[in-house]
Structure formats: structure tokens, C-alpha cells
Amino acid sequence: MAADNLTAVLYKVNDLRLEQRPIPEPDDDQVLLQMACVGICGSDVHYLVEGRIGDFVVNEPMIIGHEASGIVAKVGKNVKHLREGDRVAIEPGVPCRKCRFCREGRYNLCADMVFCATPPTHGNLARYYVHAADFCYKLPDHVSLEEGALLEPLSVGVHACRRAGVALGSTVLITGAGPIGLVTLITAKAMGAAKVLITDIVDHRLGIAKELGADYTFLSKVGQDEHETVKSFHSLLAGPPDITIDCSGAEANIRLAILATKSGGVVVLVGLGAPEQKIPLVNATIREVDIRGIFRYANDYPIALSMVASGAAKVKQLITHNFSLEDTLKAFEVAKTGVGNPIKVMIHPLQDKV
């Protein structure tokens, strides 16, 4: 095993450095992974630019990265389902496994969750990384390592659609066509949604959404009249959607989600915006529109993997930019500035040149 463990470490706002770190040793229930692919998430960029997300603050140097796949380099003595050389997707959050929420199967709500690249926990943008073996999922031979890394955002879309109750024949509105909006679109169609309308303020993203199976797209504009916009949604869908999933966190979109959704329908909030927002709550109440939040995912990785393995979820085309680990700073600059219309920026620690 090479001694090189080049690692991307965030020190403070706009201070991301590449440095050598010791190769870690796996505990009895862990595996050592040679990292293959790590995608840049919006939260990674937020930590870089703001130094915090809510109460999670970068107070000391933190290894970044959590959307990842790798190859098993060493296994702990208690690990039986994986062996050296296995290619795996990494579910980045490891719960306590003992609390009420873990026992009920809602481990994403575990108060003691340890999640990659969420302060103070280190992430996995490095040559080598150790992780709990039971949160590593072996990839079938025909599923690429890039697709394995994309299971992380795809699992968010799966969790959102499951919480929403998307089923055969559903009519779905998705507000926001960033990476999470697009994987939610992919998931909704795979789960049998008959019609999906997706909105965004960037026309380029809507073009990609059409390629991914969106039935209708809508280019939003700042300051547009929300009642006229709702009428446009209903016109495109030939009626109000059964389900609206907001993937933006923007107050304007959350308002539209509530106003547009059919009486008795469901609104799911995925995007995280301002902690307090003004929404038409009475409208939702008297029309019995359910408003549901989601937080990451729970028990969704196996579903996401089966969707990719079967061909129902074609996620690889979300990758628009590829970089070597040595070019991590360039990769984050692309993700931060949006130059070149990136959707998913992928870093490849296994390769010196991409």
C-alpha cells in the first residue's frame, strides 16, 4: 500500500488545503477504503464559503467530502460481508444503532449521528478513509464507482419521494432543478409518476431535466405573480399536482408548493433555506395539504442502488465535470462559481489525471 494519503482539509472560510495525512487503521467493525470518487455537494461549498451551516461550525480543520465510493483495502476482524478489493458505495452517516429512532428504523433522526464532513466529523476526500462496514454497500460489477458515489444524492431523492408517497400515476411538481431536484425527478419517474413538472430559474438546468425525463419544465422569474404562476402549473399539468417537492428552500417556492398542490395533497420540503419563513399556512390547513420535512435519508441506499443497477435511475449523466484529487481546488472553484454550468463535479482520488 502506498504511503500517499493526500487529503483535502478545510481550515476556515475559503481556506481549503491539500496535505498529507497518515493512513488510518480500521477498527474491528470498520473497513479501510481506497477512495475512488467523491462528488462535491452544495453543503461542501457552503462550508467553504460560509464556514458553517446552521449550528454546525468549522472551528478546527476538517476533511471535506461525503458523496463517495471506494475500494476496500483492509477489513476489520469482525467484518464478514466485505473483503479486500470489493467496490463499495459509502453511506456517510453512521448512527448510534441503539436509540429509539435507530430501533424504529428512522436512524437519520439519531441525535448521535456521525456524518462525514459535518463538524466536527471528518469527511472522506482523501486517498484513504475508514468507515463503518455496515454502512458500505457492495456494488454489482456493472455499476460504476461514479454511480456508487451518486447514490448519496440519489438517496435524498428516494427518501423525498417515499415520504411524499409517489406512486403509479402520481402527478408531481418539483421546484428547483439543482442536483437534488434532478435526482428527485429521476426517482419520481422510476416510481411511476405519470407527469412531472420541474421548475428552476436557470434554463440550462431545465434542459437537463428534459433529458432526464421531465414531462414539463417551467422557467421561474424573480418577482413573478404567484397566483398566475400557480395557474400556469395547473395548465401544464391539466390540474393541480398530487404532490409537490421543494428542492430549493426558497420561500417563494415553498409558497408556490402549498398554493399549487391539490386539496388533500402532500408538500415535501427538501431544500433548507432561511430558518423562519412566511408561508400560507391557513391555506394548507383548510385544504388539508400535508407538509412534510425530510432529513437526509434512512434505509434508502439499498433502494437507490437497486434503481441504478436495474437501469431505472440513470444518474451518471449528472456528472458534468471531472477532476483529479490534485486539482481539488480547481474543482471547488467550478462548483462555487458555477462557471461552465456544473451539475455534479466529481473528484477522482484514484487517478492522477482526469
C-alpha positions as CSV (number, residue, x, y, z in Angstrom):
1,M,0.0,0.0,0.0
2,A,1.4,3.4,-1.0
3,A,2.1,5.8,1.8
4,D,0.4,8.6,-0.1
5,N,-2.7,9.9,1.6
6,L,-3.3,13.2,0.0
7,T,-6.2,14.8,1.8
8,A,-8.5,17.9,1.3
9,V,-8.7,19.8,4.5
10,L,-10.9,22.9,5.1
11,Y,-9.3,25.2,7.7
12,K,-11.6,28.2,7.6
13,V,-13.7,30.2,5.1
14,N,-12.1,30.0,1.6
15,D,-9.1,28.2,3.0
16,L,-9.1,24.7,1.6
17,R,-5.7,22.9,1.5
18,L,-4.2,19.7,0.2
19,E,-1.9,18.0,2.7
20,Q,-0.6,14.5,3.6
21,R,-2.3,12.7,6.4
22,P,-1.5,9.3,8.0
23,I,-3.3,6.4,6.5
24,P,-5.8,5.3,9.2
25,E,-6.3,1.8,10.6
26,P,-9.8,0.3,10.6
27,D,-11.4,-0.8,13.9
28,D,-12.8,-4.2,14.2
29,D,-16.1,-3.2,12.6
30,Q,-14.7,-0.9,10.0
31,V,-13.1,-1.1,6.6
32,L,-10.2,0.9,5.2
33,L,-11.1,2.3,1.8
34,Q,-9.0,3.5,-1.1
35,M,-11.2,6.3,-2.2
36,A,-12.3,6.3,-5.9
37,C,-14.9,9.0,-6.4
38,V,-16.1,11.9,-4.3
39,G,-18.7,14.3,-5.5
40,I,-18.9,18.0,-4.4
41,C,-22.2,18.7,-2.7
42,G,-23.8,22.1,-2.1
43,S,-23.1,21.7,1.6
44,D,-19.4,21.3,0.9
45,V,-19.4,24.6,-1.0
46,H,-21.4,26.2,1.8
47,Y,-18.9,25.2,4.4
48,L,-16.1,26.6,2.2
49,V,-17.8,29.9,1.6
50,E,-19.6,30.4,4.9
51,G,-17.7,28.2,7.4
52,R,-20.9,26.9,8.8
53,I,-24.4,25.5,8.1
54,G,-26.7,26.4,10.9
55,D,-25.3,25.2,14.2
56,F,-22.6,23.2,12.5
57,V,-19.5,25.4,12.5
58,V,-16.0,24.7,11.2
59,N,-14.0,25.6,14.3
60,E,-11.0,23.4,13.5
61,P,-9.5,21.9,10.4
62,M,-12.0,19.4,8.8
63,I,-11.5,16.9,6.0
64,I,-14.2,17.7,3.4
65,G,-16.4,15.4,1.3
66,H,-19.2,12.9,1.8
67,E,-20.7,11.8,-1.6
68,A,-18.3,8.9,-2.2
69,S,-17.4,5.4,-3.3
70,G,-14.2,3.4,-2.8
71,I,-12.4,0.1,-2.9
72,V,-11.9,-2.0,0.2
73,A,-8.2,-2.1,1.1
74,K,-8.4,-3.7,4.6
75,V,-11.1,-5.1,6.7
76,G,-11.6,-5.2,10.5
77,K,-11.7,-8.6,12.2
78,N,-15.4,-8.6,12.7
79,V,-16.3,-7.7,9.1
80,K,-17.7,-10.7,7.2
81,H,-19.7,-9.3,4.3
82,L,-16.9,-7.4,2.6
83,R,-13.4,-8.3,1.6
84,E,-10.3,-6.7,0.1
85,G,-10.9,-5.5,-3.5
86,D,-14.7,-5.0,-3.1
87,R,-16.1,-1.8,-4.7
88,V,-18.5,-0.1,-2.4
89,A,-20.8,2.9,-2.1
90,I,-20.4,4.7,1.2
91,E,-23.5,5.9,3.2
92,P,-21.8,8.8,5.0
93,G,-23.9,8.9,8.2
94,V,-23.4,6.3,11.0
95,P,-25.9,6.4,13.8
96,C,-25.7,5.0,17.3
97,R,-27.8,2.0,16.4
98,K,-29.3,1.9,20.0
99,C,-31.6,4.9,20.5
100,R,-35.3,4.9,19.9
101,F,-35.1,6.4,16.4
102,C,-32.5,3.8,15.4
103,R,-34.6,0.9,16.7
104,E,-37.6,2.3,14.9
105,G,-35.7,2.4,11.6
106,R,-35.5,6.2,11.5
107,Y,-31.9,6.4,12.2
108,N,-31.5,9.7,10.2
109,L,-33.0,11.3,13.3
110,C,-30.5,9.8,15.7
111,A,-29.1,12.6,18.0
112,D,-25.7,10.9,18.0
113,M,-25.4,10.5,14.2
114,V,-21.8,10.8,13.0
115,F,-21.9,12.2,9.5
116,C,-19.0,12.8,7.1
117,A,-17.8,16.4,6.7
118,T,-20.3,17.7,9.3
119,P,-18.3,19.5,12.0
120,P,-16.5,18.1,14.0
121,T,-16.6,14.9,12.0
122,H,-14.0,14.5,9.2
123,G,-15.1,13.7,5.6
124,N,-13.6,11.4,3.0
125,L,-12.0,13.4,0.3
126,A,-8.6,11.7,0.6
127,R,-6.7,8.7,-0.8
128,Y,-7.7,6.6,2.2
129,Y,-10.5,6.7,4.6
130,V,-12.0,4.3,7.3
131,H,-15.8,3.8,7.6
132,A,-18.3,1.5,9.4
133,A,-18.5,-1.6,7.3
134,D,-22.3,-2.0,7.7
135,F,-22.7,1.4,6.0
136,C,-20.8,0.3,3.0
137,Y,-22.7,-1.3,0.1
138,K,-21.0,-3.6,-2.4
139,L,-21.5,-2.5,-6.0
140,P,-22.5,-5.0,-8.7
141,D,-19.9,-5.4,-11.4
142,H,-21.9,-3.4,-13.9
143,V,-22.4,-0.4,-11.6
144,S,-19.5,2.1,-11.9
145,L,-17.7,3.8,-9.0
146,E,-19.1,7.1,-10.2
147,E,-22.6,5.8,-9.9
148,G,-21.7,4.5,-6.5
149,A,-20.8,8.0,-5.3
150,L,-24.0,9.3,-6.8
151,L,-26.1,7.0,-4.6
152,E,-25.7,9.7,-1.8
153,P,-27.7,12.4,-3.6
154,L,-30.0,9.9,-5.2
155,S,-30.9,8.6,-1.7
156,V,-32.1,12.0,-0.8
157,G,-34.5,11.9,-3.8
158,V,-35.6,8.4,-2.9
159,H,-36.3,9.5,0.7
160,A,-38.2,12.5,-0.5
161,C,-40.4,10.5,-2.9
162,R,-41.1,7.9,-0.3
163,R,-42.1,10.5,2.3
164,A,-44.3,12.1,-0.4
165,G,-46.0,8.8,-1.3
166,V,-45.1,9.0,-5.0
167,A,-46.8,6.0,-6.8
168,L,-48.0,4.8,-10.1
169,G,-50.0,7.6,-11.8
170,S,-48.9,10.4,-9.5
171,T,-48.7,14.0,-10.8
172,V,-45.7,15.7,-9.3
173,L,-44.4,19.2,-9.2
174,I,-40.7,19.7,-8.3
175,T,-39.4,23.2,-7.5
176,G,-35.7,23.6,-8.0
177,A,-33.7,21.7,-10.7
178,G,-30.3,21.6,-9.0
179,P,-28.7,18.2,-8.3
180,I,-31.2,17.2,-5.7
181,G,-34.2,18.4,-7.8
182,L,-32.9,16.3,-10.7
183,V,-32.4,13.1,-8.6
184,T,-35.9,13.6,-7.2
185,L,-37.1,13.8,-10.8
186,I,-35.3,10.6,-11.7
187,T,-36.8,8.9,-8.6
188,A,-40.3,10.1,-9.2
189,K,-40.3,8.8,-12.7
190,A,-38.8,5.5,-11.6
191,M,-41.5,5.2,-9.0
192,G,-44.2,5.5,-11.6
193,A,-45.2,9.2,-11.6
194,A,-47.3,9.8,-14.7
195,K,-46.5,13.5,-15.0
196,V,-43.6,15.5,-13.6
197,L,-43.3,19.3,-13.9
198,I,-40.0,20.8,-12.7
199,T,-39.1,24.5,-12.3
200,D,-35.9,26.5,-12.0
201,I,-34.5,30.0,-12.6
202,V,-31.7,28.6,-14.8
203,D,-32.8,27.5,-18.3
204,H,-29.7,25.2,-18.7
205,R,-30.9,23.0,-15.8
206,L,-34.3,22.7,-17.3
207,G,-32.8,21.4,-20.5
208,I,-31.0,18.7,-18.5
209,A,-34.3,17.9,-16.7
210,K,-36.0,17.3,-20.0
211,E,-33.2,14.9,-21.0
212,L,-33.8,13.1,-17.6
213,G,-37.4,12.6,-18.3
214,A,-39.3,15.7,-17.1
215,D,-42.7,15.9,-18.8
216,Y,-42.8,19.7,-18.4
217,T,-40.5,22.4,-17.4
218,F,-41.2,26.0,-16.2
219,L,-38.6,28.8,-16.1
220,S,-39.3,30.8,-13.0
221,K,-38.5,34.5,-12.6
222,V,-37.9,36.6,-9.5
223,G,-40.9,38.6,-8.5
224,Q,-43.4,36.8,-10.7
225,D,-47.1,36.8,-9.5
226,E,-47.6,33.6,-7.6
227,H,-51.2,33.2,-8.4
228,E,-50.5,33.5,-12.1
229,T,-47.7,31.0,-11.7
230,V,-50.0,28.5,-10.0
231,K,-52.4,28.9,-12.9
232,S,-49.5,28.1,-15.3
233,F,-48.6,25.0,-13.3
234,H,-52.2,23.8,-13.4
235,S,-52.5,24.5,-17.1
236,L,-49.3,22.5,-17.9
237,L,-50.4,19.5,-15.7
238,A,-54.1,19.7,-16.6
239,G,-54.9,20.2,-13.0
240,P,-53.1,20.6,-9.6
241,P,-50.3,18.2,-8.7
242,D,-51.0,15.4,-6.2
243,I,-47.5,16.1,-4.7
244,T,-45.1,19.0,-4.7
245,I,-41.5,18.5,-3.6
246,D,-39.5,21.7,-3.0
247,C,-35.7,21.2,-3.5
248,S,-34.7,24.8,-3.3
249,G,-35.5,26.0,0.2
250,A,-36.6,29.4,-1.2
251,E,-39.6,31.0,0.5
252,A,-41.2,31.8,-2.9
253,N,-41.1,28.2,-4.0
254,I,-42.5,26.9,-0.7
255,R,-45.4,29.3,-1.0
256,L,-46.0,28.1,-4.6
257,A,-45.8,24.5,-3.4
258,I,-48.6,25.0,-0.9
259,L,-50.8,27.0,-3.2
260,A,-50.4,24.8,-6.2
261,T,-50.8,21.4,-4.6
262,K,-54.3,19.8,-4.7
263,S,-56.5,19.8,-1.7
264,G,-55.7,16.7,0.3
265,G,-52.3,16.5,-1.4
266,V,-48.7,16.5,0.0
267,V,-45.9,19.0,0.1
268,V,-42.4,17.8,0.9
269,L,-39.7,20.2,1.9
270,V,-36.2,19.0,1.0
271,G,-34.3,22.3,0.5
272,L,-33.1,24.1,3.6
273,G,-33.4,27.9,3.4
274,A,-34.0,30.6,6.0
275,P,-34.8,29.1,9.4
276,E,-38.1,31.1,9.6
277,Q,-40.3,31.9,6.5
278,K,-43.7,33.3,5.8
279,I,-45.9,30.7,4.2
280,P,-49.7,30.4,3.6
281,L,-50.3,28.0,6.4
282,V,-54.1,28.6,6.7
283,N,-54.4,27.8,3.1
284,A,-52.7,24.4,3.7
285,T,-54.7,23.8,6.8
286,I,-58.2,24.4,5.4
287,R,-57.4,22.3,2.3
288,E,-55.7,19.5,4.3
289,V,-52.4,19.8,2.4
290,D,-49.9,17.8,4.4
291,I,-46.5,19.5,4.8
292,R,-43.7,17.0,5.5
293,G,-40.0,17.6,6.0
294,I,-37.1,15.3,5.2
295,F,-33.7,15.0,6.7
296,R,-31.1,13.1,4.6
297,Y,-32.3,9.5,4.3
298,A,-32.8,6.3,6.1
299,N,-32.9,2.8,4.6
300,D,-32.8,4.3,1.2
301,Y,-29.3,3.3,0.0
302,P,-30.3,-0.3,-1.0
303,I,-33.3,1.1,-2.9
304,A,-31.1,3.7,-4.7
305,L,-28.6,1.0,-5.6
306,S,-31.2,-1.3,-7.0
307,M,-32.6,1.6,-9.1
308,V,-29.2,2.3,-10.6
309,A,-28.4,-1.4,-11.0
310,S,-31.6,-2.1,-12.8
311,G,-31.2,0.9,-15.1
312,A,-34.3,2.6,-13.7
313,A,-32.2,5.5,-12.5
314,K,-29.6,6.8,-15.0
315,V,-27.6,9.2,-12.8
316,K,-24.2,9.2,-14.5
317,Q,-25.2,11.9,-16.9
318,L,-25.5,14.3,-13.9
319,I,-21.7,14.4,-13.8
320,T,-20.6,17.4,-15.9
321,H,-17.0,18.0,-14.6
322,N,-14.2,15.6,-13.5
323,F,-11.0,16.4,-11.6
324,S,-8.1,14.6,-10.0
325,L,-7.6,14.9,-6.3
326,E,-4.6,17.1,-7.0
327,D,-6.9,19.5,-8.8
328,T,-9.4,19.7,-5.9
329,L,-9.1,23.5,-5.5
330,K,-10.0,23.9,-9.2
331,A,-12.9,21.6,-8.7
332,F,-14.3,23.6,-5.8
333,E,-13.8,26.8,-7.8
334,V,-16.0,25.4,-10.6
335,A,-18.6,24.3,-8.0
336,K,-18.5,27.6,-6.2
337,T,-18.7,30.0,-9.2
338,G,-20.9,27.9,-11.5
339,V,-18.6,28.6,-14.4
340,G,-19.3,26.0,-17.1
341,N,-22.8,25.3,-15.8
342,P,-21.8,22.4,-13.5
343,I,-24.4,20.0,-12.2
344,K,-22.2,17.4,-10.4
345,V,-18.5,18.0,-10.0
346,M,-16.7,14.7,-9.4
347,I,-13.2,14.2,-7.9
348,H,-11.2,11.0,-8.6
349,P,-8.7,10.3,-5.9
350,L,-7.6,7.1,-7.7
351,Q,-6.4,9.0,-10.7
352,D,-3.6,11.5,-11.1
353,K,-5.0,13.0,-14.3
354,V,-8.7,13.1,-15.4
